[in-house]
């Protein structure tokens, strides 16, 4: 079981499952009809994007890789590249069955993804917030695809900001914890560029903004258990991550813990399922 969990994390499946969970959770919160196909395509898309990004990093820094999270992607570069293509092609075909509204949102996000991949891996932009900023936008927009398509962006903009802030906070913690590892590989580092104190300041500012938006959303959802329970746990886990991150990094489990935060909505989905079926 322990080995299974290790490979689920190593292969980015926990990230994909977390994205699907949050997407379904947000749809339930807003009482919108959710297409199962959207969940499947979202999970595949998140996995393909994250894996492609890691594969490009593994190829670009192949000479500097000496262990760490990129070693697996470097050793299995060809297999994972083929798997990305094999999953991406049928997913694109299935996507044609979705509504025009979902397609519009999907195309917009695809454009942002392509822009990020071009700037980060081909143009090699020196904008140090590039990766964290784009990943947070793409992740938040991706899991809210159904909501944006059905309700419009401004209707769920506060929900978008809350998730964006939480994702960005986690990425800032990763940057701080992995400073030495990134330096060894000569990779761009926010912490190296701005300093640990500045990163902590930005993190705390964003986490504070996430808490304020959480209060506003709690009022909007009338303090419903479906919102309060998972969102509260996620924010508490983020706060704990802020303080216990170095200890988790020493154990080599900081990224597993980070991705676990986004699996919490499965609790809400399960509770909601049990309530509606009883």
C-alpha positions in Angstrom: 0.0 0.0 0.0 2.8 2.4 0.9 4.6 1.6 -2.4 1.3 2.2 -4.3 0.8 5.6 -2.7 4.4 6.4 -3.5 3.9 5.7 -7.2 0.5 7.5 -7.3 2.3 10.6 -6.1 5.4 10.1 -8.3 3.2 9.7 -11.4 1.1 12.8 -10.5 -2.1 10.8 -10.1 -2.8 12.5 -6.8 -2.7 15.9 -8.5 -5.2 14.7 -11.1 -7.5 13.1 -8.5 -7.4 16.3 -6.4 -8.4 18.5 -9.4 -11.3 16.2 -10.2 -12.5 16.3 -6.5 -12.4 20.1 -6.3 -14.2 20.4 -9.7 -17.1 18.1 -8.5 -17.1 19.9 -5.1 -17.4 23.3 -6.7 -20.2 22.1 -9.0 -22.1 20.8 -6.1 -21.7 24.0 -4.1 -23.1 26.0 -7.0 -25.9 23.4 -7.7 -24.9 23.1 -11.4 -25.4 19.9 -13.4 -22.0 18.2 -13.8 -21.1 16.0 -16.8 -19.0 13.0 -15.8 -17.1 13.3 -19.0 -15.8 16.7 -17.9 -14.4 15.0 -14.7 -12.6 12.4 -16.8 -11.2 14.8 -19.3 -10.2 17.2 -16.6 -8.2 14.5 -14.7 -6.5 13.4 -17.9 -5.7 17.0 -18.9 -4.2 17.9 -15.5 -2.1 14.7 -15.6 -0.9 15.4 -19.2 0.0 19.0 -18.4 1.8 18.4 -15.2 3.7 15.3 -16.6 4.6 17.2 -19.8 6.0 20.1 -17.7 8.1 17.7 -15.6 9.3 15.9 -18.7 10.4 19.1 -20.3 12.2 20.1 -17.1 13.8 16.7 -16.9 15.0 17.0 -20.5 16.2 20.6 -20.2 18.2 19.9 -16.9 19.2 16.3 -17.8 22.9 17.0 -17.2 22.3 18.3 -13.7 19.8 15.6 -12.5 21.3 13.7 -9.6 18.4 12.2 -7.7 15.4 14.2 -6.7 11.9 14.3 -8.1 13.0 14.7 -11.8 15.1 11.5 -11.8 12.1 9.3 -12.4 10.9 11.4 -15.3 14.4 11.4 -16.8 14.7 7.6 -16.6 11.2 7.0 -18.0 11.2 10.0 -20.4 10.2 8.0 -23.6 7.5 5.9 -21.9 5.8 8.8 -20.2 6.1 11.0 -23.4 4.3 8.3 -25.4 1.7 7.9 -22.7 1.0 11.6 -22.7 0.3 11.5 -26.5 -1.8 8.3 -26.2 -4.0 9.9 -23.6 -4.1 13.4 -25.2 -5.4 12.3 -28.6 -8.5 10.4 -27.6 -9.3 13.0 -25.0 -9.3 15.7 -27.7 -11.7 13.6 -29.8 -14.0 13.1 -26.8 -13.9 16.8 -26.0 -15.8 17.5 -29.3 -18.9 16.0 -27.6 -18.9 18.8 -24.9 -21.0 22.0 -25.2 -19.8 25.1 -27.0 -19.6 26.9 -23.6 -17.2 24.3 -22.2 -15.2 24.4 -25.4 -14.8 28.2 -25.1 -13.5 28.0 -21.6 -11.3 25.0 -22.5 -9.8 26.8 -25.5 -9.0 29.8 -23.4 -7.2 27.7 -20.8 -5.4 25.8 -23.6 -4.1 29.1 -24.9 -2.8 30.0 -21.4 -1.1 26.5 -21.1 0.6 26.8 -24.5 1.8 30.4 -23.6 3.2 29.1 -20.3 5.0 26.1 -22.0 6.4 28.4 -24.7 7.6 31.1 -22.2 9.0 28.7 -19.7 10.6 26.0 -21.8 11.3 27.6 -25.2 11.6 31.3 -24.8 13.1 30.6 -21.3 11.6 33.8 -19.8 13.4 35.3 -16.8 10.1 36.3 -15.2 10.6 34.5 -11.9 6.9 34.4 -10.9 6.1 32.8 -14.3 5.7 29.2 -13.3 3.9 29.7 -10.0 1.6 32.3 -11.4 0.6 30.3 -14.5 0.2 27.0 -12.6 -2.1 28.7 -10.1 -4.2 30.3 -12.8 -4.4 27.2 -15.0 -5.3 24.9 -12.0 -8.0 27.2 -10.7 -9.4 27.8 -14.1 -9.3 24.1 -15.0 -11.2 22.8 -12.0 -13.8 25.6 -12.5 -14.3 25.0 -16.2 -17.9 23.7 -15.7 -18.8 26.6 -13.4 -17.4 29.2 -15.7 -19.1 27.7 -18.7 -22.5 27.6 -16.9 -22.4 30.7 -14.8 -19.7 33.0 -16.3 -16.4 34.0 -14.7 -17.6 36.9 -12.6 -20.2 34.9 -10.9 -17.6 32.6 -9.4 -14.7 35.0 -9.4 -14.4 34.9 -5.5 -14.3 31.1 -5.6 -11.6 31.3 -8.3 -9.5 33.7 -6.2 -9.8 31.6 -3.1 -8.5 28.5 -4.9 -5.8 30.5 -6.8 -4.5 31.9 -3.5 -4.4 28.5 -1.9 -2.5 27.0 -4.8 -0.1 29.9 -5.0 0.6 29.6 -1.3 1.5 26.0 -1.7 3.8 26.7 -4.6 5.6 29.4 -2.6 6.3 26.9 0.2 7.6 24.4 -2.4 10.0 27.1 -3.7 11.2 27.9 -0.2 11.8 24.3 0.8 13.4 23.2 -2.5 15.9 26.2 -2.7 19.0 24.0 -2.4 17.7 21.3 -4.7 16.8 23.9 -7.4 20.2 25.6 -7.0 22.0 22.3 -7.6 20.1 21.9 -10.9 20.6 25.6 -11.7 16.8 25.9 -12.0 15.0 29.3 -11.6 14.0 29.8 -8.0 11.7 32.4 -6.5 13.3 32.1 -3.1 16.8 32.6 -4.6 15.6 35.7 -6.5 13.6 37.4 -3.8 14.8 35.9 -0.6 13.1 33.6 2.0 11.7 36.6 4.0 10.1 38.1 1.0 8.6 34.8 0.0 7.2 34.3 3.5 5.7 37.8 3.4 4.0 37.1 0.0 2.8 33.8 1.3 1.3 35.2 4.5 -0.3 38.0 2.6 -2.0 35.6 0.1 -3.0 33.2 2.9 -4.6 36.1 4.7 -6.5 37.1 1.5 -7.5 33.4 1.2 -9.0 33.5 4.7 -10.9 36.7 4.0 -12.3 35.3 0.8 -13.2 32.1 2.8 -15.2 34.2 5.2 -17.1 35.9 2.3 -17.7 32.5 0.7 -18.9 31.0 4.0 -21.5 33.7 4.2 -22.5 33.2 0.6 -23.0 29.5 1.1 -24.8 30.1 4.4 -22.1 28.3 6.3 -23.2 25.0 4.7 -21.3 21.9 5.9 -20.5 21.1 2.2 -18.3 24.2 2.1 -17.2 24.8 5.7 -15.8 21.3 6.4 -13.4 20.7 3.5 -12.4 24.4 3.1 -11.6 24.8 6.8 -9.5 21.6 6.8 -7.6 22.8 3.7 -6.8 26.2 5.2 -5.7 24.6 8.5 -3.5 22.2 6.6 -2.0 25.1 4.6 -1.2 26.9 7.9 0.4 23.8 9.3 2.4 23.4 6.1 3.7 26.9 6.5 5.2 26.0 9.9 6.0 22.3 9.6 7.2 22.4 6.0 10.9 22.0 6.8 10.3 18.9 8.9 8.2 17.4 6.1 11.0 18.2 3.6 13.6 16.5 5.7 11.4 13.4 5.6 10.9 13.7 1.9 7.1 13.9 2.2 6.4 17.7 1.7 5.0 17.3 -1.8 2.8 14.3 -0.8 1.4 16.4 2.1 0.9 19.4 -0.3 -1.1 17.3 -2.8 -3.1 15.7 0.0 -4.5 19.1 0.8 -6.4 19.1 -2.5 -7.7 15.6 -1.9 -9.8 16.8 1.1 -12.9 17.7 -1.0 -13.4 14.0 -1.6 -14.7 14.0 2.1 -17.3 16.5 1.2 -18.3 14.6 -2.0 -18.7 11.4 0.0 -20.8 13.1 2.8 -23.0 14.7 0.2 -23.5 11.4 -1.6 -24.4 9.7 1.6 -26.9 12.5 2.6 -28.6 12.5 -0.9 -28.9 8.7 -1.1 -30.2 8.1 2.5 
